[in-house]
Amino acid sequence: MPGKLRQIDAGHGQVYGVNDDDNIYQWVHHNWKQLPGKLIHVSVGPTGVWGVNRANNIFRLQDGDWVAVNGLLKQIDAGGDRFVSGANSADAVFCLNQDQALSRSTVLSYTSLDGRLKYYSCGLYGCWGVNSNNDIWYRHDVEPKSCGGSRWQQIDGKLIMVEVSTDGSVYGVNSNGDAFERVGISAKNPIGTSWIRLDLSNSFQHVTYDRGHLWLLTKCGDVFKCHVETDD
């Protein structure tokens, strides 16, 4: 695909990304459309489009403008079931319950989670994250009105980042640049059964998935889009 990006997120039929200059882009009509503002991380999902800048300030795209809200995060995720989650510069983990995430207020009340993660992402069947040691964790009993959940469960493997799509699909990248899919995920078994390495020739730093398409960034920022075959 055209362009170079540092981070990318797909969700709700939309794709957003940021480049090394903190410029923000949206995929529109088979090309990248630059949006105003500067962000280091952007996310799109059921709660809209959210992002954070180099100062860790948090913004929400509202009526075409970036509106600042209270709080500080280095990474944010809007893919939860109508709630928002993320991690701050100290790897502390936070989330916004449904009523907060859907509010148009700029003063929001965050729920603080125990534990430390550098990356945290949520979807239909719960939330996944990785810590500074690249260990993978799943958060149990996460609900839209109670996004904090109940407890952590460590999952096998090592990843530098993990992304959960709105439909519950889970993908990640390891320190070697290999991309993985978590298989066997369902409502009855939200943690799935195993990781499968995707048969791709490049080395990647970021992955995201939405509606049958996988978007990946190489370590030099090239953008790849793959159609994913499903059993449906």
Order of alpha helices (4+ residues) and beta strands (2+ residues): beta-beta-beta-beta-beta-beta-beta-beta-beta-beta-beta-alpha-beta-beta-beta-beta-beta-beta-beta-beta-beta-beta-beta-beta
